[in-house]
Amino acid sequence: MKRPVFFSFATALAALSIGCAHTPPHAPEAAAKTTATGRFPTAAVESKEGRDNLKYERNGTDFFVLLRNGQRCQITSNVSDFKMLPRGSHVLAYETTLNELVMLRLGDDEAQQCYSQRDRKTDVTDQQARIVKWNVVSAAEVPIILIALDKNGFVKMYDIHGNDVSKLGIRNVEDYRLHPCHGKHGVPFNSKLAFAYGKGRVMTIESNGRAVLDPGNYSSASDFIERNKISCGN
């Protein structure tokens, strides 16, 4: 079996990058056709409890938090999906109807008024970097808590404080897949967090966000997983 070829992070980024670094690559055709409406069926009411023991609720696109004194506070009015975060200084992440990604900090135990709940947001993306795909990372030993692919073909990763740990990001990515059984003994690439695919090549992403270019050629991130026999049943 060939051993993976390790590059510096800058070299690995260059292998997936084409053209001027200041000119974002075109978004993949499939990603450009994806819309928030198509990805997330509208639920009448969706409620989840956070680690701060506050209840968060999406009613259509309106987003609320229920304070301990029973007061129901509206945080925003443009949420298409939200996921709870398992640890860190943020309690959840949500995607807006404009495909922006936001992390919400833990609620204040003493909060008694609605206005204090509206200032807990950490914008992960800006208006020029609409989200195509994102996942929450639950593995306790991994500093990364959120991974996202934007319409410009960049994969970025964020830690428990909302900091971008991927620096410039991994470029020219068409899709990524999380390792289906990260950390499981005996599974190939079990120390890797995810696999980012672009233009026939795959970058394996380590738990700290470092990316390594695999020497093989593949048709997709799923193809990489299948050909390397990455199965949780091993």
C-alpha positions in Angstrom: 0.0 0.0 0.0 1.3 3.4 -0.9 1.9 5.7 2.1 0.2 9.2 1.9 2.4 12.0 0.7 2.6 14.8 3.3 3.0 18.4 2.2 3.1 21.6 4.1 -0.3 23.2 4.5 0.6 25.9 2.0 1.7 23.3 -0.6 -1.5 21.3 0.0 -3.7 24.3 -0.5 -1.9 25.2 -3.7 -2.5 21.7 -5.1 -6.3 22.3 -4.9 -6.0 26.0 -6.0 -6.0 27.4 -9.5 -5.6 31.0 -10.5 -5.1 34.1 -8.5 -5.5 33.7 -4.7 -7.6 36.8 -4.6 -10.1 35.6 -7.1 -12.5 33.0 -5.7 -13.0 29.9 -7.9 -16.4 29.4 -9.5 -18.8 27.4 -7.3 -19.5 23.8 -8.3 -22.5 23.6 -10.6 -24.3 21.2 -8.3 -23.7 23.4 -5.3 -25.0 26.5 -7.1 -28.3 24.8 -7.7 -28.9 24.0 -4.0 -31.2 26.2 -2.1 -32.1 26.4 1.6 -35.7 25.8 0.7 -34.9 22.6 -1.1 -32.6 21.3 1.6 -34.7 22.0 4.7 -38.4 21.1 4.6 -40.3 23.7 6.5 -41.4 22.4 9.9 -44.4 24.0 11.8 -42.4 24.1 15.1 -39.0 22.7 15.9 -37.8 22.9 19.5 -34.5 21.8 21.0 -33.0 22.2 24.5 -29.4 23.5 24.7 -26.6 22.8 27.2 -27.5 26.2 28.8 -30.9 24.6 29.8 -32.7 27.1 27.6 -35.2 25.9 25.0 -34.7 27.2 21.4 -37.5 27.1 18.9 -37.9 27.6 15.2 -41.4 28.4 14.0 -41.2 28.6 10.2 -38.3 31.0 9.8 -38.8 32.8 13.2 -36.3 31.8 15.8 -36.9 32.1 19.6 -35.4 31.3 23.0 -37.5 30.6 26.1 -35.9 32.2 29.2 -36.0 30.7 32.6 -38.6 33.3 33.7 -40.9 32.0 31.0 -40.4 34.9 28.7 -40.3 34.0 24.9 -37.7 36.1 23.1 -37.3 36.3 19.3 -33.6 36.2 18.3 -34.1 36.6 14.6 -36.6 36.0 11.8 -34.7 34.3 9.0 -33.6 30.8 10.2 -33.9 27.8 7.9 -32.1 25.2 10.0 -30.3 25.0 13.4 -28.2 22.3 15.1 -27.1 22.1 18.8 -23.4 22.1 19.5 -22.1 19.5 22.0 -19.6 21.7 23.9 -17.7 25.0 24.0 -18.8 28.6 24.5 -21.5 28.3 21.8 -24.7 26.4 22.3 -25.9 26.1 18.7 -25.4 27.0 15.1 -28.0 28.1 12.6 -28.3 28.8 8.9 -30.3 31.8 7.6 -32.6 31.8 4.6 -29.7 33.6 2.8 -27.4 30.7 3.5 -25.3 32.5 6.1 -24.0 30.5 9.1 -24.1 31.9 12.6 -23.1 30.5 16.0 -25.0 31.5 19.1 -23.2 31.8 22.4 -24.5 30.2 25.6 -27.3 32.1 27.3 -26.9 34.1 30.4 -28.1 32.3 33.5 -29.4 35.7 34.9 -30.9 36.9 31.6 -34.4 38.4 32.4 -35.0 40.5 29.3 -35.2 39.7 25.6 -32.7 42.3 24.3 -29.8 40.6 26.0 -30.5 37.4 24.0 -30.0 39.2 20.6 -26.3 40.0 21.2 -25.0 36.5 21.4 -24.4 35.9 17.7 -21.0 35.2 16.1 -21.2 35.4 12.3 -19.2 32.6 10.8 -19.6 33.6 7.2 -20.2 36.9 5.4 -22.6 37.8 2.7 -20.1 36.9 0.0 -19.7 33.3 1.2 -23.1 31.6 1.2 -23.1 28.2 2.8 -23.7 25.1 0.7 -23.1 22.4 3.4 -22.2 22.3 7.1 -21.9 19.8 9.9 -21.5 19.8 13.7 -18.6 17.8 15.0 -19.4 15.9 18.2 -16.2 14.0 19.0 -15.1 15.3 22.4 -11.3 15.2 21.7 -11.5 17.3 18.5 -11.0 21.1 18.9 -13.1 21.7 15.7 -16.8 21.9 16.4 -18.1 23.1 13.0 -17.1 22.5 9.4 -18.7 24.2 6.4 -18.4 24.5 2.6 -19.3 27.8 1.0 -20.4 28.6 -2.5 -16.9 29.8 -3.5 -15.5 26.3 -2.9 -13.9 26.9 0.4 -14.0 24.4 3.3 -13.5 26.2 6.7 -13.5 24.9 10.2 -14.3 26.6 13.5 -13.4 25.8 17.1 -15.5 26.0 20.3 -15.0 29.8 20.5 -16.1 30.4 16.9 -12.6 31.0 15.7 -11.7 30.0 12.1 -8.9 27.4 12.6 -8.5 26.7 8.9 -6.9 30.1 8.2 -7.4 30.6 4.5 -9.5 27.4 4.2 -9.1 24.5 1.8 -9.8 25.8 -1.7 -11.5 24.5 -4.8 -13.6 22.0 -2.9 -16.6 20.5 -4.6 -17.8 18.4 -1.7 -16.6 17.0 1.6 -17.5 14.0 3.8 -16.9 13.6 7.5 -15.1 10.4 8.5 -18.0 8.1 9.2 -16.3 6.5 12.2 -13.5 8.9 13.3 -11.4 7.5 16.1 -12.5 3.9 15.7 -9.6 1.5 16.2 -8.6 -0.4 13.1 -10.5 1.8 10.6 -8.4 3.3 7.8 -7.6 7.1 8.3 -9.3 6.9 11.7 -7.4 10.0 12.9 -8.8 12.1 10.1 -11.9 14.2 10.6 -13.1 14.7 7.0 -12.2 14.3 3.4 -12.4 17.3 1.0 -12.8 16.6 -2.7 -11.9 18.9 -5.6 -10.8 18.4 -9.3 -10.0 14.7 -8.8 -8.0 15.1 -5.7 -8.7 14.5 -2.0 -7.4 16.4 1.0 -7.6 14.4 4.3 -8.4 16.8 7.2 -6.9 16.2 10.6 -8.6 16.9 13.9 -6.7 20.2 14.2 -7.7 21.4 10.8 -4.4 20.5 9.1 -4.9 19.2 5.5 -2.9 16.5 3.8 -3.0 15.9 0.0 -3.7 12.2 -0.8 -1.6 10.9 -3.8 -4.5 9.2 -5.5 -7.1 10.4 -8.0 -10.8 10.0 -7.2 -14.2 10.9 -8.6 -15.7 12.1 -5.3 -15.2 12.1 -1.5 -17.5 9.1 -1.4 -15.3 7.3 -3.9 -12.3 8.0 -1.6 -14.1 6.4 1.3 -15.2 3.4 -0.7 -11.9 2.7 -2.4 -10.0 2.9 0.9 -12.5 0.6 2.6 -13.4 3.1 5.3 -16.2 1.2 7.0 -17.5 1.4 10.6 -18.2 -2.3 10.4 -14.5 -3.2 10.3 
